[in-house]
């Protein structure tokens, strides 16, 4: 499966962005999917995940209440709505597909990755 992330950009603190991740090749609908991010000099970290059905969502503590993950299985696409952005949200954001239906928060449990999209939040 190929994942194509888009929607990143430069935004001022307090602003919003919506990331998209379109899949091709194979369906995402049977698997948990998630978003991760990696800032310069830091390890890749978990941001959010959504269950295969879309009914259950999970977030890292520092984005809870500001970010919303969703999926459209008919379009084979996942989204990350990011509101009230902070400078510390600056990173390359990656979408990924887990190999199972379990909710996973570690990158090693995801087997397909998009190429990443840069999000920069200015203060």
GROMACS elastic network, one bead per residue, 0.5 to 0.9 nm:
[ bonds ]
;  ai    aj funct       b0    kb
    1    23     6  0.66486   500
    1    24     6  0.57767   500
    1    26     6  0.50464   500
    1    27     6  0.76657   500
    1    28     6  0.84906   500
    1    97     6  0.89536   500
    1   112     6  0.68904   500
    1   113     6  0.88709   500
    2    22     6  0.81929   500
    2    23     6  0.55583   500
    2    24     6  0.52458   500
    2    25     6  0.61872   500
    2    26     6  0.78829   500
    2   112     6  0.74111   500
    2   113     6  0.76240   500
    2   114     6  0.69973   500
    3    21     6  0.62619   500
    3    22     6  0.56787   500
    3    24     6  0.66088   500
    3    25     6  0.89670   500
    3    77     6  0.89580   500
    3    95     6  0.72949   500
    3    96     6  0.74838   500
    3    97     6  0.86104   500
    3   112     6  0.74512   500
    3   113     6  0.62113   500
    3   115     6  0.73526   500
    4    20     6  0.80250   500
    4    21     6  0.52790   500
    4    22     6  0.52184   500
    4    23     6  0.64077   500
    4    24     6  0.83802   500
    4    95     6  0.81187   500
    4   113     6  0.85821   500
    4   114     6  0.52639   500
    4   115     6  0.65097   500
    4   116     6  0.79399   500
    5     8     6  0.84699   500
    5    19     6  0.70587   500
    5    20     6  0.56143   500
    5    22     6  0.65689   500
    5    23     6  0.89119   500
    5    93     6  0.82233   500
    5    94     6  0.69786   500
    5    95     6  0.65935   500
    5   114     6  0.58560   500
    5   115     6  0.65592   500
    5   116     6  0.59270   500
    5   117     6  0.60386   500
    6    18     6  0.86708   500
    6    19     6  0.57364   500
    6    20     6  0.53118   500
    6    21     6  0.63450   500
    6    22     6  0.84645   500
    6   116     6  0.77981   500
    6   117     6  0.58307   500
    6   118     6  0.87549   500
    7    17     6  0.70411   500
    7    18     6  0.59133   500
    7    20     6  0.60860   500
    7    21     6  0.87699   500
    7   117     6  0.70653   500
    7   118     6  0.85159   500
    7   119     6  0.84975   500
    8    17     6  0.69787   500
    8    18     6  0.75190   500
    8    19     6  0.62399   500
    8    20     6  0.88694   500
    8    92     6  0.84569   500
    8    93     6  0.80267   500
    8   116     6  0.89240   500
    8   117     6  0.52741   500
    8   118     6  0.51779   500
    8   120     6  0.78835   500
    9    17     6  0.78093   500
    9   117     6  0.79824   500
    9   118     6  0.61477   500
    9   119     6  0.50603   500
    9   120     6  0.61172   500
    9   121     6  0.83939   500
   10   118     6  0.83127   500
   10   119     6  0.61848   500
   10   121     6  0.59080   500
   10   122     6  0.73346   500
   11    14     6  0.83009   500
   11    15     6  0.60475   500
   11    16     6  0.72532   500
   11    17     6  0.77484   500
   11    85     6  0.80886   500
   11   119     6  0.79248   500
   11   120     6  0.63362   500
   11   121     6  0.50282   500
   11   122     6  0.62732   500
   12    15     6  0.55686   500
   12    16     6  0.84761   500
   12    85     6  0.76510   500
   12    86     6  0.80915   500
   12    87     6  0.82050   500
   12   120     6  0.83136   500
   12   121     6  0.53470   500
   12   123     6  0.61779   500
   13    16     6  0.85435   500
   13    84     6  0.69315   500
   13    85     6  0.53262   500
   13    86     6  0.50236   500
   13    87     6  0.62539   500
   13   121     6  0.56770   500
   13   122     6  0.56755   500
   13   123     6  0.53331   500
   14    83     6  0.70526   500
   14    86     6  0.63937   500
   14   121     6  0.86574   500
   14   123     6  0.88909   500
   15    82     6  0.83435   500
   15    83     6  0.61725   500
   15    84     6  0.54287   500
   15    85     6  0.54991   500
   15    86     6  0.82685   500
   15   121     6  0.82843   500
   16    81     6  0.75085   500
   16    82     6  0.53966   500
   16    84     6  0.61773   500
   16    85     6  0.61640   500
   17    80     6  0.82185   500
   17    81     6  0.61948   500
   17    82     6  0.52521   500
   17    83     6  0.67512   500
   17    85     6  0.82229   500
   17   119     6  0.85058   500
   18    79     6  0.69190   500
   18    80     6  0.56275   500
   18    82     6  0.59493   500
   18    83     6  0.85462   500
   19    78     6  0.83338   500
   19    79     6  0.55021   500
   19    81     6  0.63728   500
   19    82     6  0.78763   500
   19    93     6  0.85864   500
   19   117     6  0.82572   500
   20    77     6  0.69250   500
   20    78     6  0.58378   500
   20    80     6  0.65319   500
   20    81     6  0.87371   500
   20    95     6  0.85365   500
   21    76     6  0.85533   500
   21    77     6  0.54582   500
   21    78     6  0.51792   500
   21    79     6  0.62500   500
   21    80     6  0.86424   500
   21    94     6  0.86888   500
   21    95     6  0.63732   500
   21    96     6  0.87580   500
   21   114     6  0.75897   500
   22    75     6  0.78696   500
   22    76     6  0.61888   500
   22    78     6  0.66766   500
   22    79     6  0.88398   500
   22   114     6  0.89411   500
   23    26     6  0.72359   500
   23    27     6  0.72168   500
   23    28     6  0.71207   500
   23    75     6  0.85249   500
   23    76     6  0.56154   500
   23    77     6  0.60319   500
   23    78     6  0.84652   500
   23   114     6  0.88034   500
   24    27     6  0.72223   500
   24    28     6  0.88472   500
   24    76     6  0.75353   500
   26    76     6  0.87160   500
   27    30     6  0.72710   500
   27    31     6  0.86641   500
   27    73     6  0.79671   500
   27    76     6  0.62552   500
   28    31     6  0.57645   500
   28    32     6  0.78561   500
   28    33     6  0.75417   500
   28    52     6  0.76656   500
   28    73     6  0.69174   500
   28    76     6  0.59471   500
   28    77     6  0.78364   500
   28    78     6  0.89597   500
   28    97     6  0.71690   500
   29    32     6  0.80117   500
   29    33     6  0.89647   500
   29    52     6  0.55653   500
   29    53     6  0.70822   500
   29    54     6  0.89136   500
   29    71     6  0.88914   500
   29    72     6  0.85653   500
   29    73     6  0.54014   500
   29    74     6  0.83426   500
   29    76     6  0.70900   500
   30    51     6  0.88433   500
   30    52     6  0.53270   500
   30    53     6  0.77509   500
   30   100     6  0.79424   500
   30   101     6  0.68391   500
   31    50     6  0.89969   500
   31    51     6  0.69923   500
   31    53     6  0.83979   500
   31    97     6  0.67348   500
   31    98     6  0.60376   500
   31    99     6  0.65866   500
   31   100     6  0.55042   500
   31   102     6  0.79643   500
   32    49     6  0.68956   500
   32    50     6  0.58161   500
   32    53     6  0.83778   500
   32    54     6  0.86744   500
   32    96     6  0.88189   500
   32    97     6  0.62476   500
   32    98     6  0.53462   500
   32    99     6  0.76340   500
   32   100     6  0.64564   500
   32   101     6  0.51070   500
   32   102     6  0.65516   500
   32   103     6  0.62605   500
   32   104     6  0.77667   500
   32   110     6  0.89322   500
   33    48     6  0.86273   500
   33    49     6  0.56778   500
   33    50     6  0.57072   500
   33    51     6  0.68503   500
   33    52     6  0.72257   500
   33    71     6  0.85666   500
   33    78     6  0.77318   500
   33    95     6  0.74008   500
   33    96     6  0.57200   500
   33    98     6  0.57151   500
   33   101     6  0.88226   500
   33   103     6  0.84251   500
   33   104     6  0.87560   500
   33   110     6  0.81985   500
   34    46     6  0.79286   500
   34    47     6  0.74739   500
   34    48     6  0.55071   500
   34    50     6  0.62481   500
   34    51     6  0.88390   500
   34    69     6  0.80507   500
   34    78     6  0.83260   500
   34    94     6  0.83277   500
   34    95     6  0.57439   500
   34    96     6  0.53637   500
   34    97     6  0.64548   500
   34    98     6  0.76397   500
   34   103     6  0.89641   500
   34   104     6  0.83629   500
   34   105     6  0.82690   500
   34   110     6  0.85055   500
   35    45     6  0.88672   500
   35    46     6  0.65804   500
   35    47     6  0.54607   500
   35    48     6  0.53333   500
   35    49     6  0.63626   500
   35    69     6  0.82088   500
   35    79     6  0.88189   500
   35    80     6  0.76167   500
   35    93     6  0.68280   500
   35    94     6  0.55762   500
   35    96     6  0.62182   500
   35    97     6  0.89372   500
   36    44     6  0.65435   500
   36    45     6  0.54230   500
   36    48     6  0.70442   500
   36    49     6  0.88952   500
   36    92     6  0.84122   500
   36    93     6  0.57340   500
   36    94     6  0.51371   500
   36    95     6  0.63591   500
   36    96     6  0.76778   500
   36   105     6  0.89141   500
   36   107     6  0.78032   500
   37    43     6  0.85103   500
   37    44     6  0.55179   500
   37    45     6  0.54287   500
   37    46     6  0.66246   500
   37    47     6  0.67212   500
   37    89     6  0.86124   500
   37    90     6  0.86874   500
   37    91     6  0.58091   500
   37    92     6  0.54226   500
   37    94     6  0.58449   500
   37    95     6  0.86732   500
   37   116     6  0.84126   500
   38    41     6  0.82660   500
   38    42     6  0.62566   500
   38    43     6  0.59878   500
   38    45     6  0.62208   500
   38    90     6  0.85373   500
   38    91     6  0.52035   500
   38    92     6  0.53114   500
   38    93     6  0.65960   500
   38    94     6  0.81444   500
   39    42     6  0.53978   500
   39    43     6  0.73391   500
   39    44     6  0.74425   500
   39    45     6  0.88711   500
   39    88     6  0.87805   500
   39    89     6  0.83678   500
   39    90     6  0.65864   500
   39    92     6  0.63510   500
   39    93     6  0.88457   500
   40    43     6  0.83387   500
   40    91     6  0.71939   500
   40    92     6  0.85963   500
   42    45     6  0.84659   500
   44   107     6  0.74575   500
   45    60     6  0.89962   500
   45   105     6  0.84035   500
   45   106     6  0.77203   500
   45   107     6  0.75392   500
   46    49     6  0.82726   500
   46    59     6  0.81412   500
   46    60     6  0.65899   500
   46   105     6  0.56977   500
   46   106     6  0.66387   500
   46   107     6  0.72442   500
   47    58     6  0.85346   500
   47    59     6  0.59090   500
   47    60     6  0.51975   500
   47    61     6  0.85676   500
   47    62     6  0.84411   500
   47    63     6  0.70471   500
   47    67     6  0.87434   500
   47    93     6  0.89351   500
   47   105     6  0.81892   500
   48    57     6  0.73349   500
   48    58     6  0.54853   500
   48    60     6  0.61339   500
   48    63     6  0.82892   500
   48    64     6  0.88140   500
   48    67     6  0.82304   500
   48    68     6  0.80386   500
   48    69     6  0.65356   500
   48    80     6  0.84098   500
   48   105     6  0.79032   500
   49    56     6  0.84566   500
   49    57     6  0.58082   500
   49    58     6  0.52421   500
   49    59     6  0.66044   500
   49    69     6  0.68557   500
   49    70     6  0.86133   500
   49   103     6  0.69181   500
   49   104     6  0.74978   500
   49   105     6  0.75471   500
   50    53     6  0.79696   500
   50    54     6  0.57554   500
   50    55     6  0.75074   500
   50    56     6  0.57540   500
   50    58     6  0.63635   500
   50    59     6  0.89615   500
   50    69     6  0.65984   500
   50    70     6  0.66578   500
   50    71     6  0.75226   500
   50    78     6  0.89220   500
   50   103     6  0.74837   500
   51    54     6  0.51420   500
   51    55     6  0.64729   500
   51    56     6  0.53190   500
   51    57     6  0.64235   500
   51    58     6  0.85936   500
   51   101     6  0.67599   500
   51   102     6  0.75383   500
   51   103     6  0.66200   500
   52    55     6  0.79265   500
   52    56     6  0.83833   500
   52    71     6  0.86555   500
   52    73     6  0.85951   500
   52   101     6  0.62126   500
   52   102     6  0.87439   500
   53    56     6  0.75218   500
   53    71     6  0.85000   500
   53    73     6  0.81694   500
   54    57     6  0.71942   500
   54    70     6  0.65459   500
   54    71     6  0.60425   500
   54    72     6  0.79535   500
   54    73     6  0.83766   500
   55    70     6  0.89129   500
   57    68     6  0.82933   500
   57    69     6  0.68575   500
   57    70     6  0.78146   500
   57   103     6  0.89440   500
   58    64     6  0.84546   500
   58    69     6  0.82436   500
   58   103     6  0.81256   500
   59    62     6  0.81745   500
   59    63     6  0.65493   500
   59    64     6  0.55793   500
   59    65     6  0.87542   500
   59    67     6  0.80069   500
   59    68     6  0.83561   500
   59    69     6  0.84475   500
   60    63     6  0.57238   500
   60    64     6  0.62009   500
   60   105     6  0.87616   500
   61    64     6  0.52720   500
   61    65     6  0.87828   500
   62    65     6  0.86250   500
   62    66     6  0.85736   500
   63    66     6  0.54129   500
   63    67     6  0.56156   500
   63    68     6  0.87400   500
   63    82     6  0.85141   500
   63    89     6  0.87292   500
   64    67     6  0.61699   500
   64    68     6  0.81449   500
   65    68     6  0.77620   500
   65    83     6  0.87231   500
   66    81     6  0.82606   500
   66    82     6  0.61378   500
   66    83     6  0.51363   500
   66    84     6  0.61113   500
   66    85     6  0.76864   500
   67    80     6  0.67062   500
   67    81     6  0.54942   500
   67    83     6  0.59994   500
   67    84     6  0.84746   500
   67    85     6  0.88900   500
   68    79     6  0.79974   500
   68    80     6  0.56321   500
   68    81     6  0.50170   500
   68    82     6  0.65939   500
   68    83     6  0.84730   500
   69    78     6  0.74135   500
   69    79     6  0.56528   500
   69    81     6  0.63859   500
   69    82     6  0.87582   500
   70    77     6  0.87515   500
   70    78     6  0.57634   500
   70    79     6  0.52257   500
   70    80     6  0.65837   500
   70    81     6  0.82411   500
   71    74     6  0.89404   500
   71    75     6  0.85155   500
   71    76     6  0.76725   500
   71    77     6  0.58374   500
   71    79     6  0.59753   500
   71    80     6  0.88567   500
   72    75     6  0.54063   500
   72    76     6  0.59456   500
   72    77     6  0.53822   500
   72    78     6  0.61790   500
   72    79     6  0.83022   500
   73    77     6  0.64190   500
   73    78     6  0.80722   500
   74    77     6  0.79192   500
   75    78     6  0.86357   500
   78    95     6  0.81677   500
   79    95     6  0.89533   500
   82    85     6  0.65910   500
   83    86     6  0.89785   500
   85    88     6  0.82974   500
   85    89     6  0.65097   500
   85    90     6  0.87587   500
   85   121     6  0.67502   500
   86    89     6  0.53897   500
   86    90     6  0.75915   500
   86   121     6  0.61203   500
   86   122     6  0.77953   500
   86   123     6  0.75551   500
   87    90     6  0.56492   500
   87   120     6  0.73187   500
   87   122     6  0.56655   500
   87   123     6  0.59356   500
   88    91     6  0.81190   500
   88   121     6  0.75690   500
   89   119     6  0.75532   500
   89   120     6  0.74662   500
   89   121     6  0.67241   500
   90    93     6  0.88796   500
   90   118     6  0.78163   500
   90   119     6  0.53861   500
   90   121     6  0.54734   500
   90   122     6  0.83868   500
   91   117     6  0.84443   500
   91   118     6  0.60721   500
   91   119     6  0.55131   500
   91   120     6  0.66155   500
   91   121     6  0.88764   500
   92   116     6  0.57492   500
   92   117     6  0.53583   500
   92   119     6  0.59642   500
   92   120     6  0.84626   500
   93   115     6  0.87339   500
   93   116     6  0.51869   500
   93   117     6  0.52505   500
   93   118     6  0.62059   500
   93   119     6  0.69541   500
   94   113     6  0.68062   500
   94   114     6  0.57625   500
   94   115     6  0.66034   500
   94   117     6  0.66438   500
   95   112     6  0.84750   500
   95   113     6  0.59036   500
   95   114     6  0.53638   500
   95   115     6  0.80599   500
   95   116     6  0.71277   500
   96   107     6  0.84949   500
   96   110     6  0.61484   500
   96   111     6  0.72633   500
   96   112     6  0.54499   500
   96   114     6  0.62119   500
   97   100     6  0.85911   500
   97   109     6  0.87923   500
   97   110     6  0.54456   500
   97   111     6  0.61264   500
   97   112     6  0.51973   500
   97   113     6  0.66434   500
   97   114     6  0.89646   500
   98   101     6  0.73479   500
   98   102     6  0.81013   500
   98   103     6  0.82647   500
   98   104     6  0.72802   500
   98   107     6  0.88212   500
   98   109     6  0.59937   500
   98   111     6  0.57464   500
   98   112     6  0.71237   500
   99   102     6  0.85532   500
   99   109     6  0.68101   500
   99   110     6  0.59263   500
   99   111     6  0.59005   500
   99   112     6  0.82266   500
  100   103     6  0.80525   500
  100   104     6  0.86031   500
  100   109     6  0.83789   500
  100   110     6  0.85127   500
  101   104     6  0.86939   500
  104   107     6  0.80176   500
  104   109     6  0.63496   500
  104   110     6  0.78173   500
  105   108     6  0.87213   500
  105   109     6  0.76217   500
  105   110     6  0.88610   500
  106   109     6  0.57894   500
  106   110     6  0.76071   500
  107   110     6  0.55339   500
  107   111     6  0.84204   500
  108   111     6  0.74314   500
  110   113     6  0.75285   500
  113   116     6  0.82442   500
  114   117     6  0.86912   500
